[in-house]
Amino acid sequence: MSRIDRRSFLKGAGFVPLIGTATAAAPYQPTQVAALKGSAKSVVIPTHEFAGNLDERLDFPADWEVNVMNMRGYGAPVLTPQQLAAKMSKPVGAAPLREIAAGKKTVAITFDDLTRATPTYEIVPWVLEELKAAGIKDENILFIGSFATHRPMTHTEVEKKIGKEAANRYAWLNHACFYGCKELGTTSFGTKVAVNQHFLAADLKVTLSGIKVHYDAGYGGGAKAVLPGLSHIETIEYNHNVLLRQTKTAGPVRVFKNEMRRDMIEAARMAKVDFSVQLMYDQKLRPIDVRSGDIVDAHHDIVRVAAKTYCTPALKDADIVVSNAYPQNAQAFHAQRWINNTVRDGGTGVLIVQHPLTLDPIHFLNNRTANRSGASYYEMTAKRLAAALPRGTGLIVYSQYLNRTFMNNYSHATHFASKWEDVIRILMERHKGASVRVAVYPYGGMQHPEIELDG
């Protein structure tokens, strides 16, 4: 945590125009926050993952106590391509990739979509070099988007994820959760496993994943590339809904004893994944650690590092909690947990969703589950709008990309603002006086509370 005092800010920045908009080209240009009268405390946050990767400066009244809640691993050294390669060349629980690939003909390589912040393009070149060294031909390499029941990706989106050169040089497919899956058996937890037939048909199966907190499966990555990543919707629904309701072991940072995760591991073993890469990244989506090798062993090894890196101290009972949904803006509800769990009764939360996707509404499993009740869109929306905010708190959603579909996910009591100036105006109306404590979680979509691993 770092606390910004007025003297330090003014010494470093001088008296500057007060803005709350992206510092690069964006729909809105910087505007003066007139209410702050010429000086302020400022916080710079990252925004627009995979959509420009912009920084934005947020200004607050100079007499407020502004606390920036960085993760414990903030400032970790960024790995060079050479350092990444050296680490990936020392696999955990498996032989080196080029040795495993020797004598194989066809290869399937998975990658996640833009709802996950994994900078997959950082590790793809090394994987392809290893395959080339093993004699694999370009025309026999297939990339498969392993994003479970999310919507399909476009070619432009795939370029952003695996790199333009790889997206254009090699074939790629979207996983389809409704068809094209082969049944493999049933896990000990009762999940009937059916997995993408194109992945299963490859002589060599490789998964590429990122490590970020997951509030049911502990962390992303590892076996999640298969279940849910490459599985049929019926398989996913049992794991995500039926099993999740039955177990008491699921939750954030719960990996080793988590029955939901163990079910995923059994599915990955059935799919016979040969090699995986698990990547950790910082708040700028730069690589800071990596493990390669067995899909379970490599994942178990790196989450021990992640638990000490991404954990973030909480400022309890803050008057104002500002949580930036970056780098998972398309699922901004994850970042909202910081508001729900740390703002004081009667306080105000500010959820920042600075990304053109806002809340991506295409999630087939969630939509399927929601529609099972038979309620219409109008009925479901009316219920959400009628919901009261908890504990007398206020909520402001700040985004330059407000639209009705997005806004209909929030209570009618929610304030919406497309300019930071409007956010400050609302906050100053709700919080008068000089003793205002503010907690800013600058990349709340990837930060998690200080929780011990379960093994």
Order of alpha helices (4+ residues) and beta strands (2+ residues): beta-alpha-beta-beta-beta-alpha-alpha-beta-alpha-beta-alpha-alpha-beta-beta-beta-alpha-beta-beta-beta-alpha-alpha-beta-beta-alpha-beta-alpha-beta-alpha-alpha-beta-alpha-beta-alpha-beta
